[in-house]
Amino acid sequence: MEGLWAYLNNPDYPGEVIGQPFLKDSGLWTVALGLGKRNSRVQFQRISHKKYGKSCLRIEMNPRKLGPQGFKDLAKVLSSGGNQFDVPCLMAAAKVTRYDIAVDIVGAHVSEIIATHKPEGKRSLYVGSDGVLETIYIHKKKPPPKAIEYDDDGELIKKPTHSAKPAGGVALVVYDRLRERKALGWPGGPFGDAPVSRIEVVKGSLKNTLLANLADLPDALKDVRAGLGANQPQGAHSSWTKHIAVRRTASPVETKAILNLSSQTVQSLDEGLAVPVPDLVAPGANWPHWKTGLELTGLASLIAKAKKAPPMPFAWHTSDPANQN
């Protein structure tokens, strides 16, 4: 570990340090290198491991941006500068703690996407300064709050807990890729000015998912159903598009008054929002391409190495939270 860390702070191959390495009070060291053809950011963290009583290595990246050449560069980094790591053994011990699964819909705005997650809790909408819907967050269902307890004299025994995420964790997000790139100062996407909506699921807090088993994961999109609004059975109704927009923030009663519709019509249109025809994302429809994605990114080569070597106690992280292009 010491040899690797000394090398990461002054690498001669294949990438350069991005930003400044920093140390937190907790003893967490962080260094980021730019690797691969796109100089993709790969973050290395050295953390204290409670179970093994010594330093542990955590690596964070976006496999799609890193690509096959980037993974070759990463393997070179891990075995350069006098490092003691045997890359196949390291891959065999590697654990995936989080991965993001995304489906890009070209030619559709976020406002045209009908998406559900089962189960789901609250929804958060982000609207741009121009009034255009940019992002939809579907949150996980939160458990009921713990009861506040008092003693016989009415004194508070147990204080209420305040969550850092009052709406709950995010189960599904639908967002505008072009607006995201623009906000980051990046050039337009590969499809020019055509709108691109991304439907994304984040699988985090994984504990016992080995990199070697990544290709055999169950369908991460099994709880998601998403379709194009115009393709729903209710799409032929003259008020369908308006209904979609109004119902994002208005109750059925308010929607009935705003659009001057009957209760029966509102109920019928609501069914299209609650149970969409999933022509974009559905259980079993997209997941067969998972292994193809592993091949294209270069992850499949690491998985192959992992399956051929004995394990070692290290942690691995294969996701970039920023998840940019």
C-alpha positions, -999 to +999 in steps of 0.1 A: +000+000+000+028+025+009+045+019-025+013+025-044+005+056-024+039+071-030+035+063-067+000+078-069+013+112-057+039+113-084+030+089-113+051+087-144+026+065-163+000+067-177-019+097-163-014+129-144-028+138-110-061+158-113-063+185-087-044+183-054-042+151-032-057+158+002-059+143+037-089+144+059-087+144+097-101+109+097-069+097+079-087+093+045-063+100+017-076+109-018-058+111-051-073+113-086-057+104-119-068+110-154-067+077-173-077+063-207-082+080-240-106+105-225-084+113-195-113+100-173-111+107-136-102+077-114-102+084-077-081+064-053-089+065-016-069+050+013-091+043+042-088+025+076-104-009+075-120-019+108-121-057+100-085-060+089-070-034+111-050-018+083-053+005+053-078-004+025-079+007-011-110+021-026-112+030-063-140+050-079-146+055-116-171+057-145-164+025-165-181+038-196-158+069-197-127+050-187-131+024-215-109-006-223-077+015-226-084+032-193-087-002-175-054-012-190-039+020-177-055+013-143-039-021-142-006-006-151-009+020-122-017-008-097+014-028-107+039+001-112+063+020-091+074-009-070+038-018-059+033-052-044-001-058-060-008-087-082-036-073-103-056-106-109-055-113-071-066-078-064-095-081-089-105-114-072-108-097-038-125-065-052-160-058-040-185-035-058-200-011-033-222+009-058-231+009-094-253+032-115-275+018-143-288+043-170-309+041-201-307+072-224-338+081-244-329+101-275-355+125-289-376+128-258-378+155-232-380+147-195-416+161-195-426+134-221-414+105-199-438+086-177-418+066-151-426+046-120-406+026-094-422-001-073-424+007-044-419+045-044-424+073-020-423+111-027-413+128-059-391+159-063-392+180-095-365+204-106-376+231-130-352+255-148-353+292-148-371+291-181-399+269-167-387+237-184-388+205-163-352+193-160-352+165-134-376+141-117-365+123-085-385+093-074-377+086-038-377+054-018-405+047+005-396+059+040-404+039+071-427+057+096-410+080+120-400+067+154-424+077+182-414+104+206-413+091+242-420+109+275-417+099+311-445+100+337-437+136+344-440+146+308-403+150+303-389+141+269-370+108+269-365+102+233-360+131+209-374+129+173-348+121+147-344+145+117-333+128+085-307+144+063-329+133+034-364+143+044-378+130+011-360+097+014-332+082-006-334+083-044-347+051-061-349+065-097-340+097-115-350+110-149-330+140-161-321+161-191-286+152-204-281+182-225-289+207-197-266+188-174-237+191-199-245+228-204-245+235-167-210+218-164-197+239-193-193+208-216-200+207-253-232+193-267-239+156-268-233+131-296-268+137-310-265+174-316-295+194-304-318+164-301-331+161-265-317+132-245-334+120-213-316+097-189-334+072-168-311+061-140-311+037-111-284+038-083-276+006-065-256+016-034-246+002+000-237-031-015-218-053+010-210-087-005-210-082-043-177-094-057-164-079-089-160-115-102-198-119-100-207-086-116-219-101-149-244-123-130-262-096-111-300-098-111-320-073-132-314-038-116-343-024-136-369-050-125-388-024-104-388+003-131-414+009-157-410+039-181-427+048-213-432+077-237-463+097-228-475+099-263-474+061-266-497+054-237-533+042-244-545+075-230-523+094-254-552+099-279-572+119-254-571+156-262-563+166-226-536+139-220-505+161-225-520+188-203-531+162-177-495+149-174-482+184-168-509+195-143-509+162-123-472+166-115-481+192-089-519+192-086-543+168-069-570+150-089-596+174-076-575+204-087-568+188-120-605+183-127-612+220-121-582+233-140-588+212-171-626+211-168-628+173-169-651+148-153-639+128-123-641+096-144-619+111-171-593+122-145-593+088-130-589+071-164-560+094-173-544+089-139-542+051-146-518+059-175-495+077-150-497+050-123-492+020-146-474+031-178-470+010-208-432+004-205-420+008-240-387+024-229-377+006-196-392-026-183-383-058-163-363-081-186-364-057-216-331-038-210-310-060-187-300-086-214-276-058-227-258-057-193-231-081-204-226-063-237-220-031-217-194-049-195-176-059-227-177-024-243-164-007-211-136-031-205-149-043-172-153-078-186-116-082-189-112-074-152-140-099-143-121-126-163-089-119-143-108-119-111-123-154-117-088-169-123-071-157-091-074-163-053-089-135-032-072-108-012-088-084+014-094-052-006-125-032-016-133-020-050-157+007-062-169+008-099-191+039-101-186+076-106-213+095-086-209+124-110-219+100-137-210+125-164-211+116-200 
